[in-house]
Amino acid sequence: MDFPADGNTDLMIAPKNKKWRKTFQANKYLLLLFLPCLLYYLLFKYLPIFGIAVSFKNYNIFKGIWASEWVGFKYYRLFFNNPDCYKLIRNTFLLGVYRLLFEFPAPIILALLLNELKNQAFKRFVQTVSYLPHFISNVVVAGMVTLFLSPTFGIVNKGIRAFGFESVNFMVVPGFFRTIYISSEVWQHIGWSSIIYLAAVTAIDPQLYEAAEIDGANRWRKVAHVTFPGILPVIVIMFILNVGQVLEIGFEKVFLLYNAATYETADIISTYVYRVGIIQGNFSYATAIDLFTGVISLVFLLSANTISRKLGDESLW
């Protein structure tokens, strides 16, 4: 880099500052739109990171975080020595894996099927109907599930009784909880999640379809050899993100659907954290468990990204 002969670098900095101001002026409205997102992450994602210290202290709400007694890894050992530790990790992990197996491919299949519909009016109708459940709150969804599966008035049990069988109280049978939860998740989010895959389909070059048709490919071969490979990078990225959330099962719906009778299969880390942290007031113990979950999720995310990068060209970084 050439510097001015008199050694004055202000002449070099000035054009850079002018260029920066020009760029800011040109994009000020986009930056204004980005500001709420930035504030959200600063306030609710980065600022709470300082609260991690609570997991290493015997937190006293009156003393505050820094004045509380330092206890090291006491609460981590307490969790791993807890008889319920294995059950909590197992239930959380199984629900996460079942979501990957059933909920993740569902919107992909829906997007591929919608893309093949020729009747645009019917296509828009199906899209609208499939999107609507996403805007229903988890409280309402849980209420609908409970009503549908009611042993007395539920439509499912009415069908069972119509075939001459006795009613089943699904909501208190531990073996049914995972099926109920995953089914409600698929129904609620399949339409909304398919949007990103439909958007990826629109980016595929139409000439590829024309070339495939010239080669004699039928509709299913076009899907297999043109559409699916075209959206594969998006599928891989979304899969990596979902792998990182295997242990990040949503608290709300599980909390609304489970009960003491289904703890065996329904009690997960987030509901346990709620009980010991909010109800019992053991903030240090709850923070330690939640931090453990976050570390494991990070390990899953990094592992999935590394494997994807080694096997193909698609990865988050």
Secondary structure, DSSP 8 states (H G I E B T S, - for coil): ----TT--THHHHHHHHHHHHHHHHHTHHHHHHHHHHHHHHIIIIIGGGGGGGGGGEEEETTTEEEEEEE-TTHHHHHHHTSTTHHHHHHHHHHHHHHIIIIITHHHHHHHHHHHH---HHHHHHHHHHHHGGGGS-HHHHHHHHHHHT-TTT-HHHHHHHHTT-----GGG-HHHHHHHHHHHHHHHHHHHHHHHHHHHHHTS-HHHHHHHHHTT--HHHHIIIIIHHHHHHHHHHHHHHHHTTSS---HHHHHHH--GGGHHHH--HHHHHIIIIIIS--HHHHHHHHHHHHHHHHHHHHHHHHHHHHHSS----
